[in-house]
Amino acid sequence: MKNVISLLVLFFILNSCSPGDDTQYSYRLIPIESVEIPTEFTLGETYPITVHYTLPTSCYHFSSLYYDKNLNIRTIAVETLVETRNNCQELSAVDGARTETFNFYVTSNGTYIFKFYQGKDDQGNDIFLEYEVPVTH
């Protein structure tokens, strides 16, 4: 076991960034293009929700799903880590296509409103793909 840990540590040291590596990184939200979501929920059950999005270049990497809750409203966005470098390659719709799935546990009655980030409009306002999902008993 000690040898395995030593090999892993050595691997990460040899593959880490060198002190001269001046690549800059930033986080960006990218649009969710479509969603697979149930049409209704049952209280106390868990449901998978899948989002589809496209990475625009090879410099974009999935970081996490931004998830905010306010009462029965859920706001979801794809957060990416973006490398700032000159040799980024444009990705085709096929090569950049990605999906992420999260599990949603239903904790209250009523209707849930899901707002999936789709970018900004011409005035710079956030736009969302919205779904209302009722909770049935």
Phi and psi in degrees as GROMACS dihedral restraints (atoms count N, CA, C in turn):
[ dihedral_restraints ]
;  ai    aj    ak    al  type     phi  dphi    fc
    3     4     5     6     1   -62.5    20    10
    4     5     6     7     1   -37.6    20    10
    6     7     8     9     1   -65.5    20    10
    7     8     9    10     1   -39.0    20    10
    9    10    11    12     1   -63.0    20    10
   10    11    12    13     1   -45.3    20    10
   12    13    14    15     1   -63.1    20    10
   13    14    15    16     1   -42.8    20    10
   15    16    17    18     1   -62.0    20    10
   16    17    18    19     1   -41.0    20    10
   18    19    20    21     1   -65.4    20    10
   19    20    21    22     1   -40.3    20    10
   21    22    23    24     1   -63.4    20    10
   22    23    24    25     1   -43.8    20    10
   24    25    26    27     1   -61.8    20    10
   25    26    27    28     1   -44.7    20    10
   27    28    29    30     1   -61.7    20    10
   28    29    30    31     1   -42.5    20    10
   30    31    32    33     1   -57.8    20    10
   31    32    33    34     1   -48.0    20    10
   33    34    35    36     1   -68.2    20    10
   34    35    36    37     1   -34.3    20    10
   36    37    38    39     1   -65.9    20    10
   37    38    39    40     1   -44.9    20    10
   39    40    41    42     1   -70.1    20    10
   40    41    42    43     1   -25.8    20    10
   42    43    44    45     1  -100.8    20    10
   43    44    45    46     1     4.7    20    10
   45    46    47    48     1   -78.2    20    10
   46    47    48    49     1   166.9    20    10
   48    49    50    51     1   -68.6    20    10
   49    50    51    52     1   142.0    20    10
   51    52    53    54     1   -79.9    20    10
   52    53    54    55     1   158.6    20    10
   54    55    56    57     1   -58.3    20    10
   55    56    57    58     1   -24.3    20    10
   57    58    59    60     1   -85.0    20    10
   58    59    60    61     1    -3.7    20    10
   60    61    62    63     1   -73.5    20    10
   61    62    63    64     1   111.7    20    10
   63    64    65    66     1  -108.3    20    10
   64    65    66    67     1    24.9    20    10
   66    67    68    69     1   -63.9    20    10
   67    68    69    70     1   131.8    20    10
   69    70    71    72     1   -98.6    20    10
   70    71    72    73     1   150.9    20    10
   72    73    74    75     1  -128.0    20    10
   73    74    75    76     1   150.7    20    10
   75    76    77    78     1  -144.8    20    10
   76    77    78    79     1   164.0    20    10
   78    79    80    81     1  -107.0    20    10
   79    80    81    82     1   138.1    20    10
   81    82    83    84     1  -139.8    20    10
   82    83    84    85     1   144.9    20    10
   84    85    86    87     1   -87.7    20    10
   85    86    87    88     1   137.9    20    10
   87    88    89    90     1  -121.4    20    10
   88    89    90    91     1   155.5    20    10
   90    91    92    93     1   -64.2    20    10
   91    92    93    94     1   141.1    20    10
   93    94    95    96     1   -90.1    20    10
   94    95    96    97     1   126.2    20    10
   96    97    98    99     1   -87.9    20    10
   97    98    99   100     1   -38.6    20    10
   99   100   101   102     1  -155.0    20    10
  100   101   102   103     1   165.8    20    10
  102   103   104   105     1  -140.2    20    10
  103   104   105   106     1   142.2    20    10
  105   106   107   108     1  -108.1    20    10
  106   107   108   109     1   111.4    20    10
  108   109   110   111     1  -141.2    20    10
  109   110   111   112     1   141.2    20    10
  111   112   113   114     1   -62.4    20    10
  112   113   114   115     1   158.6    20    10
  114   115   116   117     1   -86.9    20    10
  115   116   117   118     1   -15.8    20    10
  117   118   119   120     1  -155.7    20    10
  118   119   120   121     1   158.4    20    10
  120   121   122   123     1  -120.9    20    10
  121   122   123   124     1   160.4    20    10
  123   124   125   126     1  -116.4    20    10
  124   125   126   127     1   132.0    20    10
  126   127   128   129     1   -54.0    20    10
  127   128   129   130     1   133.0    20    10
  129   130   131   132     1    86.4    20    10
  130   131   132   133     1    -1.9    20    10
  132   133   134   135     1   -98.7    20    10
  133   134   135   136     1   162.5    20    10
  135   136   137   138     1  -116.0    20    10
  136   137   138   139     1   136.4    20    10
  138   139   140   141     1  -130.0    20    10
  139   140   141   142     1   137.8    20    10
  141   142   143   144     1   -78.0    20    10
  142   143   144   145     1   139.4    20    10
  144   145   146   147     1  -125.7    20    10
  145   146   147   148     1   126.6    20    10
  147   148   149   150     1  -114.7    20    10
  148   149   150   151     1   132.7    20    10
  150   151   152   153     1  -112.1    20    10
  151   152   153   154     1   144.3    20    10
  153   154   155   156     1  -116.2    20    10
  154   155   156   157     1   135.3    20    10
  156   157   158   159     1  -151.3    20    10
  157   158   159   160     1   170.5    20    10
  159   160   161   162     1  -128.6    20    10
  160   161   162   163     1   127.1    20    10
  162   163   164   165     1   -76.3    20    10
  163   164   165   166     1   128.2    20    10
  165   166   167   168     1   -75.7    20    10
  166   167   168   169     1   -33.8    20    10
  168   169   170   171     1  -140.8    20    10
  169   170   171   172     1   171.4    20    10
  171   172   173   174     1   -69.4    20    10
  172   173   174   175     1    -9.1    20    10
  174   175   176   177     1   -87.4    20    10
  175   176   177   178     1    -7.1    20    10
  177   178   179   180     1   -94.7    20    10
  178   179   180   181     1   134.9    20    10
  180   181   182   183     1  -135.8    20    10
  181   182   183   184     1   137.2    20    10
  183   184   185   186     1   -59.7    20    10
  184   185   186   187     1   134.4    20    10
  186   187   188   189     1  -110.0    20    10
  187   188   189   190     1   -56.9    20    10
  189   190   191   192     1  -167.6    20    10
  190   191   192   193     1   171.5    20    10
  192   193   194   195     1   -96.1    20    10
  193   194   195   196     1   121.2    20    10
  195   196   197   198     1   -73.3    20    10
  196   197   198   199     1   132.6    20    10
  198   199   200   201     1  -140.6    20    10
  199   200   201   202     1   119.8    20    10
  201   202   203   204     1  -126.0    20    10
  202   203   204   205     1   137.9    20    10
  204   205   206   207     1  -124.9    20    10
  205   206   207   208     1   139.0    20    10
  207   208   209   210     1  -142.4    20    10
  208   209   210   211     1   103.4    20    10
  210   211   212   213     1    56.3    20    10
  211   212   213   214     1  -120.2    20    10
  213   214   215   216     1  -100.6    20    10
  214   215   216   217     1    18.1    20    10
  216   217   218   219     1  -103.8    20    10
  217   218   219   220     1   130.0    20    10
  219   220   221   222     1  -120.5    20    10
  220   221   222   223     1   129.7    20    10
  222   223   224   225     1  -113.8    20    10
  223   224   225   226     1   127.7    20    10
  225   226   227   228     1  -128.7    20    10
  226   227   228   229     1   138.6    20    10
  228   229   230   231     1  -145.7    20    10
  229   230   231   232     1   157.9    20    10
  231   232   233   234     1   -94.1    20    10
  232   233   234   235     1   121.2    20    10
  234   235   236   237     1  -101.8    20    10
  235   236   237   238     1   129.1    20    10
  237   238   239   240     1  -117.3    20    10
  238   239   240   241     1   154.3    20    10
  240   241   242   243     1   -99.8    20    10
  241   242   243   244     1   126.4    20    10
  243   244   245   246     1  -117.2    20    10
  244   245   246   247     1   125.4    20    10
  246   247   248   249     1   -82.6    20    10
  247   248   249   250     1   135.3    20    10
  249   250   251   252     1   -97.1    20    10
  250   251   252   253     1   100.3    20    10
  252   253   254   255     1  -150.8    20    10
  253   254   255   256     1   166.1    20    10
  255   256   257   258     1   -87.2    20    10
  256   257   258   259     1   -13.4    20    10
  258   259   260   261     1  -107.1    20    10
  259   260   261   262     1    33.3    20    10
  261   262   263   264     1   -69.7    20    10
  262   263   264   265     1   137.4    20    10
  264   265   266   267     1  -103.5    20    10
  265   266   267   268     1   133.3    20    10
  267   268   269   270     1   -61.9    20    10
  268   269   270   271     1   140.1    20    10
  270   271   272   273     1  -105.5    20    10
  271   272   273   274     1   138.8    20    10
  273   274   275   276     1   -70.3    20    10
  274   275   276   277     1   167.1    20    10
  276   277   278   279     1   -59.0    20    10
  277   278   279   280     1   -34.0    20    10
  279   280   281   282     1   -75.4    20    10
  280   281   282   283     1   -47.3    20    10
  282   283   284   285     1   -68.7    20    10
  283   284   285   286     1   -30.5    20    10
  285   286   287   288     1   -90.9    20    10
  286   287   288   289     1    -6.8    20    10
  288   289   290   291     1   -65.7    20    10
  289   290   291   292     1   131.7    20    10
  291   292   293   294     1  -140.2    20    10
  292   293   294   295     1   158.1    20    10
  294   295   296   297     1  -135.6    20    10
  295   296   297   298     1   149.6    20    10
  297   298   299   300     1  -136.0    20    10
  298   299   300   301     1   141.2    20    10
  300   301   302   303     1  -124.0    20    10
  301   302   303   304     1   137.9    20    10
  303   304   305   306     1  -129.5    20    10
  304   305   306   307     1   156.0    20    10
  306   307   308   309     1   -97.0    20    10
  307   308   309   310     1   131.6    20    10
  309   310   311   312     1  -112.3    20    10
  310   311   312   313     1   121.6    20    10
  312   313   314   315     1   -98.7    20    10
  313   314   315   316     1   124.6    20    10
  315   316   317   318     1   -82.6    20    10
  316   317   318   319     1   117.2    20    10
  318   319   320   321     1  -115.2    20    10
  319   320   321   322     1    -7.2    20    10
  321   322   323   324     1  -145.0    20    10
  322   323   324   325     1   162.2    20    10
  324   325   326   327     1   -81.4    20    10
  325   326   327   328     1   179.1    20    10
  327   328   329   330     1    94.9    20    10
  328   329   330   331     1  -147.6    20    10
  330   331   332   333     1  -122.9    20    10
  331   332   333   334     1   134.2    20    10
  333   334   335   336     1   -91.5    20    10
  334   335   336   337     1   140.6    20    10
  336   337   338   339     1  -112.5    20    10
  337   338   339   340     1   120.3    20    10
  339   340   341   342     1  -105.2    20    10
  340   341   342   343     1   128.0    20    10
  342   343   344   345     1  -117.9    20    10
  343   344   345   346     1   112.2    20    10
  345   346   347   348     1  -102.6    20    10
  346   347   348   349     1   121.7    20    10
  348   349   350   351     1   -61.2    20    10
  349   350   351   352     1   130.1    20    10
  351   352   353   354     1  -123.7    20    10
  352   353   354   355     1    14.5    20    10
  354   355   356   357     1   109.0    20    10
  355   356   357   358     1  -154.9    20    10
  357   358   359   360     1  -125.0    20    10
  358   359   360   361     1   150.2    20    10
  360   361   362   363     1   -85.4    20    10
  361   362   363   364     1  -174.8    20    10
  363   364   365   366     1   -63.1    20    10
  364   365   366   367     1   -23.6    20    10
  366   367   368   369     1   -93.0    20    10
  367   368   369   370     1     2.7    20    10
  369   370   371   372     1    85.7    20    10
  370   371   372   373     1    11.1    20    10
  372   373   374   375     1   -86.2    20    10
  373   374   375   376     1   141.1    20    10
  375   376   377   378     1   -63.9    20    10
  376   377   378   379     1   139.8    20    10
  378   379   380   381     1  -120.3    20    10
  379   380   381   382     1   149.0    20    10
  381   382   383   384     1  -134.7    20    10
  382   383   384   385     1   148.3    20    10
  384   385   386   387     1   -91.8    20    10
  385   386   387   388     1   119.0    20    10
  387   388   389   390     1  -112.9    20    10
  388   389   390   391     1   139.9    20    10
  390   391   392   393     1  -130.2    20    10
  391   392   393   394     1   135.7    20    10
  393   394   395   396     1  -107.3    20    10
  394   395   396   397     1   123.2    20    10
  396   397   398   399     1  -121.8    20    10
  397   398   399   400     1   113.7    20    10
  399   400   401   402     1   -76.0    20    10
  400   401   402   403     1   150.7    20    10
  402   403   404   405     1  -100.1    20    10
  403   404   405   406     1   121.3    20    10
  405   406   407   408     1  -104.8    20    10
  406   407   408   409     1   163.5    20    10
